[in-house]
Amino acid sequence: MVSLNCDFEFDFIDPNFENVNNQNTLLWILHADKVPPHIGISVNGFFFSLKVRGKDEFLPINKFVNILNSKKILTVAVELNIDLLLDEVANKYDQFDFAKDLESSCLVPIKELLLSGEKIERLKDLLDILREKKLMNKVFGLNLTESYKGIPFYTTEQIELRLEKLRYVEG
């Protein structure tokens, strides 16, 4: 059954998260059922993400996955057929201080690393192009419900509203 509010549906989500190869380039979709979800990227076993209150850099994947499990965060990890260097990712994240608007959301450094030059406004756009170019290898799920199929629909306005709201939430 296709969910009416599902904007991007994955073909198959492997529930065997222990099969994820942390050394590969992985696109991480956190709070995968939320509007909008949060995304990050990992390379060579280290996670990076741009957040309203700063950024994650060089976070070891095993520690990161422990946090996801302890907080029961619904997560999708997309293994990509793209080889990035750790220095390349670190240098890109050095260009940002924190997520504040559509020009510096969690999506921006990732789309610049993966698909520079493509018109990408939302996660759905990124996933559509990755699928079209056959750059998505495997998709893994962590803490997902059986009914989870994909990314919910949301607008760029909802991204802006979420960033604004998060700015004023107590850290």
C-alpha positions in Angstrom: 0.0 0.0 0.0 1.5 3.4 -1.0 1.1 6.0 1.6 -0.5 9.2 0.3 1.9 11.4 2.1 5.0 9.5 1.0 7.0 11.8 -1.3 9.8 9.3 -2.0 9.4 5.6 -1.6 12.3 3.2 -1.3 12.2 0.0 -3.4 13.5 -2.1 -0.5 14.8 -1.3 3.0 17.0 -4.0 4.5 16.2 -4.4 8.2 19.6 -6.1 8.9 21.4 -3.0 10.0 24.4 -5.0 11.1 25.2 -5.5 7.3 25.9 -1.8 6.8 29.5 -1.3 5.7 30.6 1.8 7.6 33.6 2.3 5.4 31.4 3.2 2.4 29.8 6.5 1.7 26.4 6.5 3.5 23.6 9.1 3.4 21.9 9.1 6.7 18.2 10.1 7.1 17.4 10.6 10.7 13.8 11.0 12.1 12.9 9.5 8.7 9.2 9.8 9.4 9.3 13.5 10.4 8.6 16.6 8.3 11.3 17.4 7.4 13.8 14.6 8.3 17.4 15.4 9.2 20.3 14.2 7.1 24.0 13.6 7.4 26.7 11.8 5.6 29.4 9.3 6.6 32.7 8.3 5.0 35.3 5.9 6.2 33.4 5.3 9.4 32.9 8.9 10.4 29.6 10.9 10.5 29.1 14.5 9.6 25.9 16.7 9.7 25.0 20.3 9.9 22.6 21.2 12.7 21.0 24.4 14.0 23.3 24.2 17.1 26.5 23.5 15.2 27.6 20.3 13.5 28.7 16.8 13.9 32.2 16.1 12.5 34.3 13.0 12.7 31.7 11.2 14.9 32.6 7.5 14.9 29.8 5.5 13.3 29.6 2.9 16.1 29.1 5.6 18.7 26.6 7.3 16.4 24.6 4.1 15.9 24.6 3.5 19.7 23.0 7.0 20.1 20.4 6.3 17.4 19.5 3.0 19.1 19.4 4.4 22.6 17.1 7.2 21.5 15.1 4.9 19.1 15.5 7.3 16.3 13.9 6.1 13.0 16.8 6.0 10.6 17.5 5.1 7.0 21.1 4.6 5.8 21.6 4.7 2.0 24.8 3.1 0.8 26.0 5.2 -2.2 28.0 4.2 -5.2 30.1 7.4 -4.7 33.6 7.4 -3.3 34.3 10.5 -1.3 37.5 11.2 0.6 37.3 11.9 4.3 39.3 15.2 3.8 36.9 16.2 1.1 33.9 15.8 3.4 35.7 17.5 6.3 36.7 20.5 4.1 33.1 20.9 2.9 31.8 21.0 6.5 34.5 23.5 7.4 32.7 25.9 5.1 29.6 25.9 7.4 29.0 26.9 11.1 25.4 25.7 11.6 22.1 25.2 9.8 20.1 28.4 9.6 18.2 28.7 6.3 17.8 27.1 2.9 21.3 28.2 2.0 22.8 26.4 5.0 20.4 23.5 5.8 21.6 20.0 6.6 21.0 19.2 2.9 23.4 21.9 1.4 26.9 20.4 2.2 25.6 16.9 1.2 24.2 18.0 -2.2 27.4 20.0 -2.9 29.5 16.9 -2.1 27.3 14.4 -4.0 25.6 16.3 -6.9 27.1 19.7 -7.3 25.4 21.6 -10.0 22.0 19.8 -9.8 18.9 21.7 -8.7 18.1 20.2 -5.3 15.8 21.8 -2.8 14.6 18.9 -0.8 15.7 15.4 0.2 13.3 13.9 -2.3 15.1 15.8 -5.1 18.5 14.4 -4.0 17.1 10.8 -3.7 15.4 11.1 -7.1 18.7 12.1 -8.8 20.7 9.5 -6.9 18.2 6.8 -8.0 18.1 8.0 -11.6 21.9 8.0 -11.9 22.0 4.6 -10.2 24.1 5.9 -7.4 22.1 4.3 -4.6 23.4 0.8 -3.8 21.6 -0.6 -0.7 19.1 0.9 1.8 19.1 -0.1 5.4 16.6 0.7 8.1 17.1 1.2 11.9 14.3 1.5 14.4 11.7 1.7 11.5 8.1 0.6 11.8 7.0 -2.2 9.5 4.7 0.3 7.7 7.5 2.7 6.9 8.0 3.0 3.1 9.7 6.4 2.5 10.2 10.1 3.0 7.0 12.0 3.8 6.0 15.0 1.6 7.1 18.4 2.8 7.8 21.8 1.3 10.8 24.2 1.4 8.6 26.5 3.6 8.3 23.6 6.1 12.1 23.3 6.2 12.4 27.0 6.9 9.8 26.8 9.6 11.5 23.8 11.3 14.9 25.6 11.3 13.3 28.7 12.8 11.5 26.6 15.5 14.7 24.7 16.3 16.7 27.9 16.8 14.5 28.9 19.7 14.2 25.5 21.4 16.3 25.2 24.5 19.6 23.2 23.8 
